Amino acid sequence: MMMMYDDIKENLKEIKKQIPSHITLVAVSKSQSVDKIKAAYDAGYMDFGENYVQEMIEKYEHLPKDIRWHFIGHLQSNKVKYIISFVHIIHGVDSFKLIQEINQQALKHNRVIHCLLQIHIAKEETKFGFNEDDAFQILNSNELKTMKNIKIIGLMGMATNTDNIELVKTEFIGLKKFFDKIKEDVQTPCVNMKILSMGMSDDYTIAIECGSNMIRIGTMIFGERKRSIKQ
Ligand SMILES: *Cc1c(COP(=O)(O)O)cnc(C)c1O
């Protein structure tokens, strides 16, 4: 093969060197080619993040089956069934309806699906996610206590897209506090807080300082995306 994508492997190595070993690096491969993902896989990386259902399915079909596919985008309930058989973690769970659908579809496949609740921490209106009160209520709800095919293993959040480091820090610290509160106060069988997914190319060092243990990095690994592919 002509192109070995050495730059991708270099970037991955560089990031890995910078981050503590307990932190999982999810390589965000949305809008990137199968060949590029394969290059990263061949260099030993197993965790890839995708935002769009159709795109993730196509990549899943063309790539090694031991890849761990993280769905990090906004997931519509009616599309859960298309990814439920192979998805590793669903990061962007942001409604009770979606929780119910994941649990139901997972039952059909005899799987227990690991999910993260997305919490809205940014100042922007556009980002999806629960506010803390709603998330807390759901985590303590009786309905959730009966669910056996979903496991809520953590939280995911995106900070405001800004140069204001203090604001980003405040948002990440707030999410870490909420994560710790759930760990302390929620006794629901299918809730087990382990993963705090926060930090992207521009803010992952801050996120790690604030207690993140899973970062989602696209641009810094694969370079600028040409255009986001629509669902
Ligand atoms: C695209 C995306 C990322 C990666 O962003 P980069 O800035 O390219 O690192 C991380 N998380 C989510 C939810 C995304 O949509």
The ligand as a MOL file (V3000), in Angstrom:
LIG
                    3D

  0  0  0     0  0            999 V3000
M  V30 BEGIN CTAB
M  V30 COUNTS 15 15 0 0 0
M  V30 BEGIN ATOM
M  V30 1 C -16.2790 15.6490 16.7770 0
M  V30 2 C -16.3800 15.3360 18.1990 0
M  V30 3 C -15.2170 15.1730 18.9770 0
M  V30 4 C -13.8110 15.3880 18.4610 0
M  V30 5 O -13.5670 16.7270 18.2370 0
M  V30 6 P -12.0940 17.2570 17.8300 0
M  V30 7 O -12.1630 18.6960 18.1420 0
M  V30 8 O -11.9290 16.9640 16.3730 0
M  V30 9 O -11.1180 16.5310 18.6590 0
M  V30 10 C -15.3940 14.8030 20.3080 0
M  V30 11 N -16.6060 14.6110 20.8410 0
M  V30 12 C -17.7310 14.7650 20.1250 0
M  V30 13 C -19.0500 14.5350 20.7790 0
M  V30 14 C -17.6510 15.1450 18.7860 0
M  V30 15 O -18.7830 15.3190 18.0950 0
M  V30 END ATOM
M  V30 BEGIN BOND
M  V30 1 1 1 2
M  V30 2 1 2 3
M  V30 3 2 2 14
M  V30 4 1 3 4
M  V30 5 2 3 10
M  V30 6 1 4 5
M  V30 7 1 5 6
M  V30 8 2 6 7
M  V30 9 1 6 8
M  V30 10 1 6 9
M  V30 11 1 10 11
M  V30 12 2 11 12
M  V30 13 1 12 13
M  V30 14 1 12 14
M  V30 15 1 14 15
M  V30 END BOND
M  V30 END CTAB
M  END
